[in-house]
Structures are given as structure tokens and as C-alpha cells.
Amino acid sequence: MIKNSSLKSELLISILLVITLGIGTIFYFSYNYLKKEIDISQERIYNEKIDNILYLVNQKYQTLLKTQMEKSYEESFKKGTLNIIKNVFDKDNKEIFPFIINEKGFVVLHRTYNEQNSHLYKDKPEYKKILQEKNGNFEILKKNNERWIIFKHFEPWDWIIGYRIDKEVKYEELYRFRDMFLIISVIIVFVISLIIILIVREVLEPVDMLSDVSKKIAAGDLDAKIDVSGVKELKILSANFEKMRDKIVEDIHQLKEQEEKIKAFNSKLQEDVRLRTKELEEEKKVFETLFTDSSDGISLLKDGKFIDCNLALLKLLEISEKEEFLNLDPEEISPQIQPNGISSSTLANEYINKCLEKGSIRFEWLHKKISGKEFWCEIVLTNVIINEELVIHGVWRDIQDKKLLELELENKNLDLQESNDELEASMENLIITQNKLVESEKLAGLGSLVSGVANEISAPIGIGVTGASHLEYICEEISSKYENSSISPDEWKNYLESSNELVKVIVTNLNKTEKIIKNFKQVAVDQTGELKRIFKVKEYIRGILISIDSLLNNRNIEFKIECDDMLELNSFPGFFAQILNHLISNSLEHAYKDNDKGVISLRVKIEGKSFIFEYRDYGKGILAENLSKIYEPFFTTNRKNGSIGLGLNIVYNLVTINLSGEINCESEENKGTTFTIKIPL
């Protein structure tokens, strides 16, 4: 019979606990792996179902587009599409069914919800989450009603199409696996328990016998017989147990020997204490010698009174007798106010309290000799225990010479500071002068620009004035003949033709003057009024091309735009429009002739923290000797055809000044021109 039933129970419970933990671990990882696979499979299945619905909706949408009457038939097509989806996908399965939320936010396909009862779902968090994300899936965890929702967005109609599936249906196979695994695990644990009970019964009988022998040994019977039969391991255990008993007997003999050694050690320790006491007495004599003969002043302070000092301190304070010093109040050897403006008594109490708190403190102090002469000392206060009483040990060192040097150094620093102030004032004057020179250079550049504008507009204005004068002359002549009734039909006809030609000349030259002045204003005007905002780049480029459609009439020019449809930029769209306008105008005037077939490519991308805009035409190109001059105001190679030469200058200023970017031009004759603009984000 097994006596040690508690050991048996503990062993059985421990083994079963390990097995249970192992099975639980296997179940945990298997369950989670299977759940993950089911999630992937279910998401793929229902994505395909939603894609089927989206395919059907897209077919209807494409059919609507082919009618070219989207606005007229859109609602009827939407209703027809919903009816088809209801007939095809709205089955009787209450655990799985599709739903659709239309562009107005109403549920138009659902088992329960519709437009009329929108108040039932408008405030539900899952409904708001679907509207916010538009694409995705998530779980709804509610008591007795756990569901999984997956949905996608159909952009043309702004519909959200999805499925709602009960988790019981989604994880049906997982729950079946869980139940089967638990049943098998219970059977395995039960069978293993029976096997363990039989094994433990065989093992613990020899253990009981070893327990009885250990009790006898503990009671002092070191000769108790140890004879254990059973498995090999228990025989080894009994042999080791016997060795342990023999070791205990050996240790008892060793303890007796150690006891004799301890007695001898105590005798030696007493002798060491006697010798150490003698050494401490000698160290005390050394300390007293150091205290007396130290070159620094030393004092002992207890309860606010001096109780001892050395000769160096008496000499420092010019006191002849130690009794005279011990009778002094500490405040008598310090001025009433220290140089920092605090009274000596207040500051002394503060330092003493810090010394008592921290154990030691170092500071500088203005002292007063008995003769009344003030001098600086460096003081070190330390807490010491003498005769079991707390005493403050003070070391006094004369630093009067050091303080005088510091005062001299401080005066020199003040002189240096005054010199620095003078240098800073001179530097400020230099900066002001420099800024004035920069402004002068700017005004000189602006004067050059104004002079160029004056030269450009003088010719068209002169032609206009001449035409107007001639028109005035022929008007006066025809009026005179009209009043005398001497005008002939041919003269009247000649007058009308001449007047018409003169008016055209005047209008043409005035328009040219207006264009020059308008471009001059673009160069000189302050651009700070431009608004910064976020805009879609590709959409904005298309808008610019539409706005300059008049420039492209009767021109065989093809535009190629390489830009992500969703690329957005937070910048100044007005500047961007001006840049593109001038680049296109430059290509139309210089790269291609009127009847040439041409291509202009626009590439837009983001690289790192920079916005890159590449403009390229494949026209005549720019001569190598002119590349360095293209950004200069009024430089043009096409002045005879009315070109002014301000376009690329405006582009350069907009990129480098207004947008803080850089522009680079590469061109080869008869192979086209490429402008690369890089703007920091």
C-alpha cells in the first residue's frame, strides 16, 4: 500500500498539467492558424461575390454611358440595377446577405433597413464606419449577434456594396474543429491518467521505504539499512541516499574539528583587537599633531560655539590666545552683511544646515580679523563624531590674493565686453550699409528693366501716334470738302479705305503695347497676394490647356501628360499656371511653325521632398550660344514677328523667387528643348 498519497497526487497532477498545457498550446496555435486561413478564404470568397455585383453594376453603368444621356436615365438605371441585384443575390439565407448604400447615404438593399427607416441605422457606429472607410472589412461584436461585414466602393455612382455574414456561419468549420479537438483531448487525458496512476503506484512504493529510512537517519540512527528494489533509477537513488548518509557522518566529524579551529581563531581575534586598539591610539596622536601643526586654520564647532582651534587659525585671525577665540561669538569675526547682500548670521545658519544635511560643504566667506581688517577665506565644513557627539569640523584657507586676481580679471572682462559692444555696433552699421547697397543694385536692375520696356513700347506707340495724326488730317480734309459739297464718291471711298487701314494699324500697335505693359507688370508686381492651396496637378494642367485653347486654334500640337491622377500639391496654382502658359507660348513662337505638327510632353512626379515638373518640346531647339541668355529680360530671337522676350524671364523669377525652386534647360538644335523645374515641398 502506498503511504505517500500526497506525493502521488502531486506527481499525477503535475504530469496531467504538463499534458494539458501541451494540448492547450497545440489547440491554441492550430485554432488560430485555422481561423487565419478561414479569414483569408472567406475574404477571398466574398470579395469575389462583391466583384460579381460590381461587375453587374459596372455593366449597367457602361450601358448608361453609351446612351450619352447619363443625367436623364441615371436614376432609372440605378433602380433597374438594384432590382436585378435583388433578384440575383438577395436569397433567403438570413445569416448571409448583401447590402448597398447609395450616394445619398441610404441603405437601398438590406434585409431590414431601407430609406424609410433610416433613423434605425443612421447613428449606428458600424454604419458610420462603412461610410468613412468605403473599402474594407471589420467585425461587429455584440451580445448574441456577432457579425462580419465586408464591402467595396463603386466610385461612378458612389455606392458602397457589401455582405453581412453571421460569425457562426463564417467560422462553422472552426467551431466544428474546436468541439472535435476538445472531445479527443478529454479521451487522451483520461487514458494517460490511467497509465500514470499505474506507473506512479510502481514507483512510489520504493519511495515510501526510502522515506522511512530517512526518518530513522533524522532520528539519529545512522546505521539504518537501505535496501530498495524496483526500477533502475530508484536503485541508483537508494545508492546515492546511502552515500549521503555516509557523507553526513563524515561532516559531523569535520564539524567537531572545525569547533576546535574556531576556539583557536577566537583567541587570535582577541589578540588582533588588542593590537588594533593600540594602533587607533597612535592614529589619535597623529590626528592631534596634524590638527595642531596644519598650515590651514582648523576649528571645531558644536551647538553654535567654537570648542577648539589650532594655532594656524589664531594666526590667521591675529588672535594671541586660544581662550580669547573660544570666547568669541562666530558673528564677531564676520562683517554684518556678506558681499551678496545677505546678512552673515542668516547665511551662516544656511550653510551649517546644509552641512548637517549633506555631511560636507565648501564655500567662500568674507571674514574679519580681530583688528577689523576684512579678508576672504575658503571654508570646508564636515560633520564628524567625537566622543559620540556631532561636531562640525571646519578648515579655513586664506584666498585673499586669489580674490584680488579674480577682481582684476573681472575688470578686464568688462573692458573686453565694452570692446565687443563697439564691434557689434560697427557690424550692425556694416549690415545696414550692405542692405542699402543691395537695394541700390535692385533699383538699378529695375531701372534697366523699365528702360527696356520704354524702348520696346516706343516703336508701336510711335506708329500709333503717326497713324492717328494721319487719320486726323484726312478727317479734317474730308470734313472740309463735305461742308463745301465738293466731295466725290471716289474720294469718299478712298477716305473710308484709308481710315479703315489706319484704325487697324493703330489697334494692332496699341494691342502690342498693352501686351508689353502686361508682361512688364508680371515681372515687376509683388506676388505676395497669390493664394496657397491644395490642388490636383493633372486636373489643373488640363484646365490650363482648356483656358489657352485660343492659342492652339489651327495649330497641330499634341499634348502628352504623364502624371498620377491623384497627385496633389500644396502650393501656388496661379504661379504654376503662369509658368505653363509662358512655356507653351514660347514653344508655339519658337519651336514650331504655324503648320508644323508638334508634340509637347508634360511629366510630373514627386522625388523625395521635391516636386519635379519636366516640360519638353521636339521643335527647332535653342542655339548653344543663346542658352545662357534665355532668362534675360527682353532677349528674343523672334522680335520681327512681335515676340517681346519676357516670357522665360517671368518663368525664371516665378520658379526661383516665388517658389524657391530651380530651373534647368537642355536643348539641341533641331532636337527640341527640355525645361526641368524642381520645387521643394
C-alpha positions, 0 to 999 in steps of 0.5 A: 500500500502506498503511504505517500498519497500526497506525493502521488497526487502531486506527481499525477497532477503535475504530469496531467498539467504538463499534458494539458498545457501541451494540448492547450498550446497545440489547440491554441496555435492550430485554432488560430492558424485555422481561423487565419486561413478561414479569414483569408478564404472567406475574404477571398470568397466574398470579395469575389461575390462583391466583384460579381455585383460590381461587375453587374453594376459596372455593366449597367453603368457602361450601358448608361454611358453609351446612351450619352444621356447619363443625367436623364436615365441615371436614376432609372438605371440605378433602380433597374440595377438594384432590382436585378441585384435583388433578384440575383443575390438577395436569397433567403439565407438570413445569416448571409446577405448583401447590402448597398448604400447609395450616394445619398447615404441610404441603405437601398438593399438590406434585409431590414433597413431601407430609406424609410427607416433610416433613423434605425441605422443612421447613428449606428457606429458600424454604419458610420464606419462603412461610410468613412472607410468605403473599402474594407472589412471589420467585425461587429461584436455584440451580445448574441449577434456577432457579425462580419461585414465586408464591402467595396466602393463603386466610385461612378455612382458612389455606392458602397456594396457589401455582405453581412455574414453571421460569425457562426456561419463564417467560422462553422468549420472552426467551431466544428474543429474546436468541439472535435479537438476538445472531445479527443483531448478529454479521451487522451487525458483520461487514458494517460491518467490511467497509465500514470496512476499505474506507473506512479503506484510502481514507483512510489512504493520504493519511495515510501521505504526510502522515506522511512529510512530517512526518518530513522537517519533524522532520528539519529540512527545512522546505521539504518539499512537501505535496501530498495528494489524496483526500477533502475533509477530508484536503485541508483537513488537508494545508492546515492541516499546511502552515500549521503548518509555516509557523507553526513557522518563524515561532516559531523566529524569535520564539524567537531574539528572545525569547533576546535579551529574556531576556539583557536581563531577566537583567541587570535581575534582577541589578540588582533583587537588588542593590537588594533586598539593600540594602533587607533591610539597612535592614529589619535596622536597623529590626528592631534599633531596634524590638527595642531601643526596644519598650515590651514586654520582648523576649528571645531564647532558644536551647538553654535560655539567654537570648542577648539582651534589650532594655532594656524587659525589664531594666526590667521585671525591675529588672535594671541590666545586660544581662550580669547577665540573660544570666547568669541561669538562666530558673528564677531569675526564676520562683517554684518552683511556678506558681499551678496547682500545677505546678512552673515548670521542668516547665511551662516545658519544656511550653510551649517544646515546644509552641512548637517544635511549633506555631511560636507560643504565648501564655500567662500566667506568674507571674514574679519580679523580681530583688528577689523581688517576684512579678508576672504577665506575658503571654508570646508565644513564636515560633520564628524563624531567625537566622543559620540557627539556631532561636531562640525569640523571646519578648515579655513584657507586664506584666498585673499590674493586669489580674490584680488586676481579674480577682481582684476580679471573681472575688470578686464572682462568688462573692458573686453565686453565694452570692446565687443559692444563697439564691434557689434555696433560697427557690424550692425552699421556694416549690415545696414550699409550692405542692405542699402547697397543691395537695394541700390543694385535692385533699383538699378536692375529695375531701372534697366528693366523699365528702360527696356520696356520704354524702348520696346513700347516706343516703336508701336506707340510711335506708329500709333501716334503717326497713324492717328495724326494721319487719320486726323488730317484726312478727317479734317480734309474730308470734313472740309470738302463735305461742308463745301459739297465738293466731295466725290464718291471716289474720294469718299471711298478712298477716305473710308479705305484709308481710315479703315487701314489706319484704325487697324494699324493703330489697334494692332500697335496699341494691342502690342503695347498693352501686351508689353505693359502686361508682361512688364507688370508680371515681372515687376508686381509683388506676388505676395497676394497669390493664394496657397492651396491644395490642388490636383496637378493633372486636373489643373494642367488640363484646365490650363490647356482648356483656358489657352485653347485660343492659342492652339486654334489651327495649330497641330500640337499634341499634348502628352501628360504623364502624371498620377491622377491623384497627385496633389500639391500644396502650393501656388496654382496661379504661379504654376499656371503662369509658368505653363502658359509662358512655356507653351507660348514660347514653344508655339513662337519658337519651336514650331511653325504655324503648320508644323505638327508638334508634340509637347510632353508634360511629366510630373512626379514627386522625388523625395521632398521635391516636386519635379515638373519636366516640360519638353518640346521636339521643335527647332531647339535653342542655339548653344550660344543663346542658352545662357541668355534665355532668362534675360529680360527682353532677349528674343530671337523672334522680335520681327514677328512681335515676340517681346522676350519676357516670357522665360524671364517671368518663368525664371523669377516665378520658379526661383523667387516665388517658389524657391525652386530651380530651373534647368534647360537642355536643348539641341538644335533641331532636337527640341528643348527640355525645361526641368523645374524642381520645387521643394515641398 
